[in-house]
Amino acid sequence: MNSNRSSQLLLITVLSVFLCLHSTASATGLPTAIDGQPLPSLAPMLERSMPAIVNISTSTNIEIRENPLMQDPFFRQFFQVPDMPRHQQRNSLGSGVIIDSHQGLVLTNNHVIAKADKIKVTLQDGRQLAAQLVGADAEADVAVIKIPAENLTQIPIADSSRLRVGDFVVAIGNPFGLGQTVTSGIVSALGRSGLGIEGYEDFIQTDASINPGNSGGALVNLRGELVGMNTAILAPSGGNVGIGFAIPTNMAMTIKESLVKHGEVKRGLLGVTTQDLTPELMAAFNMNNKQGAAISRIESNSPAEKAGLQAGDVIITANGQAIKDSHDIRNLVGLLQVGDDVDIEYIRGNEKRTVTATISKPEQIQLAGDKLHRTLKGTLLSATQKDQIEGVVFNNIKANSYAARVGLQAGDVIVSANRYRIHNLDELKQAINPNGPLLINIQRGQEGLFVVLQ
C-alpha cells in the first residue's frame, strides 16, 4: 500500500514538472494575434501620453537653527567648536503633467513644489528645463508651473464627472525617482472626502499603484485622456496597499484657471456652517432624505443670510449638483469665485425651496490696536465648520507675512483664543487683548498646536 502510494506521488510530481516545462516552452512562442486581431496592449496609448508626463525635482535652502550659545564666538573658541554650515539644501522629487504646450504650463501638486527655491523639470526626451511658479493653492494641493514652450506635448483633458467605478485607469509618474513608470488598475470609488489629506477633497480612489514620487503625475483613461492628478496614498505600512487618491480633472482645471489668472485662488464666502445628516437629525426634521447638509449656523450679514437661508434648512443641491454631506457643499463653495452666483435647493420643514446667493469676499478682521493689526495683516479669516470642528479658519495667508513666518498655514482653524473657546469672528474679537500677545489654539488636520502672536 505504501509502495503504491509513493509511486502515485512520484508520477504526479513528474507530470507537474513536465506540464510546467511545456507551459514555459509554449510561452516563448505566444501568438501576437488571434484570428487576425492583435492582442490588446496599452502601449499605443502610452506612446501618445507619456511625452506629456514630466519628472519634477526641487531644491530648498533651509536655515539650520542653532543654540544661542553656538552663536557666541567666545564659546565656540573656548570649546573649539568648528564652523558649521547654517544652511542645508533639501531636495525632493515628484511628477507633473503638461496641460498647455503653447504656454508651457505644467500641472502638479502644491506639496511637490512648496517652498522650493529651484524647480527643475525633466521631459521624457531627456531635456532638463528650469521652471517658474505660476501659482499654487495649498488648500486643494494644486499648483501650476511654467517651462519654455518648445516642442512640448500636452495631454488631452477628460470630463472627470463621467468616470464610473470600475473604469480602467493608468497611473503615470516618477515613483521613488526611478523615472517614468506606468501602473494600471480601476476606479475603486468616487467622491472620497473627509480623509483629512487636503482642505478641499473630492478624490478619485484607485488601486493603480501610486508611490512617493507619483504625486502630481497623471491618472489617465484608456484613451490616454487625463482624468485625475495622483496626489496621495493610504499606506499604514509605509508602502502601497492599493488605495491611492487622485484629484479629479474638473476640480484641478477649475483651480488652474484661477491660478493662471490671479496667481492664487480667491475663494469666496457663503456664510453657512453645515453638518452631515444623521438618523437622529432626519427624524427630528421629519425628513425622508438620507443625503444633504444641514445648516447649523448662519453668519450675520453673509450671502446666506441675505438670501434668506436659516439654521435648520437642509441643502440638497447646489448649482445642479447633488449635495450628499457637508463636505460637498464646502468643496463646491471652495471652487467658486467672489461674485459668482450659487443656486441652492433646500428643504425647510416639509417644503422644498430654491434660492440664489452671491458669493462674497471673506471678511478681513479688523483688530483693536495697531500691534495686533500688523500681526494678522495679510490674512483672511471666516467662521467655518471644517471636519466637524467649528472655529475661525485662515482662508489665505500672504507669503512673507508675520503669520506665515510663525508657521500658520491656510486652512488652519482657530478653536480657542487666549484660552477662550471661539466659534466665530465676533468671539475672536472679544477674546483679543490689544495690549498683550494673542495665544491661539490651532487645529490642523488631525493635529493641534498653540501659537503665540506677539
Secondary structure, DSSP 8 states (H G I E B T S, - for coil): -HHHHHHHHHHHHHHHHHHHHHHHHHHTT--SEETTEE---SHHHHHHHGGGEEEEEEEEEEE----GGGG-HHHHHHTT-----SEEEEEEEEEEEEEETTTTEEEE-HHHHTT-SEEEEE-TTS-EEEEEEEEEETTTTEEEEE---SS-----B--GGG--TT-EEEEEE-GGG---EEEEEEEEEEEE--SSSSSS--EEEE-S---TT-TT-EEE-TTS-EEEEEEEE--TTSS--S-EEEEEHHHHHHHHHHHHHHSS--B-B--EEEEE--HHHHHHTT---S--EEEEEE-TTSHHHHHT--TT-EEEEETTEE--SHHHHHHHHHT-BTT-EEEEEEEETTEEEEEEEE-B-------SSHHHHHHTTTEEEEEEEETTEEEEEEEEE-TTSHHHHTT--TT-EEEEETTEE--SHHHHHHH--TTS-EEEEEEETTEEEEEEE-
